[in-house]
Amino acid sequence: MRFLLALVGLAALVVVALVSLGLLKVDTRAGSLPSVSVNGGKAPEVSANMATVEFGSEDKAIEVPTVTTTTKTISVPTLHVNKPTDANGNSVTTQ
């Protein structure tokens, strides 16, 4: 399979080289699409007997779980950034 793919690639390179050196010239002519006409005809008739759908609402008693929350104290990671200062104690800013 690889040999066949390599052979096709090599053939393509040879054709490109021949065209670029002017040793091979490909003549092309403008083409046109065929003309098509549709006359007459009739769409099919379809008869459908469909069900009816009614939407509404009614009240029912269902069990719903309740969720409560509590406050706990936990340890969370923190990050503090201290900006560098110069010799006078002023913060250094880049411009």
C-alpha positions in Angstrom: 0.0 0.0 0.0 2.8 2.4 0.9 4.6 1.5 -2.3 1.5 2.3 -4.4 1.1 5.6 -2.5 4.7 6.5 -3.1 4.4 5.6 -6.8 1.4 7.9 -7.2 3.2 10.7 -5.4 6.3 10.3 -7.6 4.1 10.4 -10.7 2.4 13.6 -9.5 5.9 15.2 -8.9 7.0 14.2 -12.4 3.9 15.8 -14.0 4.4 19.0 -12.0 8.0 19.1 -13.0 7.2 18.6 -16.7 4.6 21.3 -16.6 6.8 23.8 -14.8 9.7 23.2 -17.2 7.4 23.7 -20.2 7.9 20.1 -21.5 4.2 19.3 -21.0 1.3 21.5 -22.0 -2.2 20.8 -20.9 -4.9 22.3 -23.2 -8.2 23.1 -21.6 -11.5 24.2 -23.1 -14.4 25.8 -21.3 -17.3 23.5 -20.7 -21.0 24.0 -20.0 -23.6 22.2 -17.9 -26.4 20.4 -19.7 -29.7 22.1 -19.9 -32.6 20.5 -18.1 -36.3 21.4 -18.3 -39.1 20.1 -16.2 -42.6 20.3 -17.5 -45.9 19.3 -16.0 -46.2 16.9 -13.2 -48.3 16.8 -10.1 -47.4 16.4 -6.4 -48.8 13.3 -4.8 -51.9 13.7 -2.6 -51.5 12.6 1.0 -54.3 12.1 3.5 -53.4 11.6 7.1 -55.7 10.8 10.1 -53.7 12.0 13.1 -54.3 11.8 16.8 -55.1 15.0 18.8 -52.9 16.1 21.6 -54.2 18.1 24.6 -51.9 19.8 27.1 -53.0 20.7 30.6 -52.0 20.5 34.3 -53.4 19.0 37.5 -52.4 19.2 41.1 -50.9 16.1 42.7 -49.1 15.6 46.1 -45.6 14.3 45.7 -42.7 13.9 48.1 -39.9 16.5 47.6 -36.6 16.2 49.4 -35.4 19.2 51.4 -31.8 20.3 51.5 -30.2 22.2 54.3 -26.8 23.8 54.6 -24.5 24.4 57.5 -21.5 26.6 58.0 -18.2 24.9 58.8 -14.7 26.4 59.2 -12.2 24.7 57.0 -8.6 25.6 55.9 -8.3 27.0 52.4 -5.2 27.9 50.5 -4.2 31.6 50.3 -1.9 33.6 48.1 -0.2 36.9 48.9 1.9 38.8 46.4 4.4 41.3 47.8 5.6 43.7 45.2 9.4 44.4 45.1 10.6 47.7 46.5 13.5 49.9 45.7 16.2 51.1 48.2 13.9 54.0 49.4 11.0 51.6 50.1 8.9 52.6 47.1 7.2 49.9 45.0 8.9 49.3 41.7 6.7 49.6 38.6 7.6 48.6 35.1 6.8 50.9 32.2 
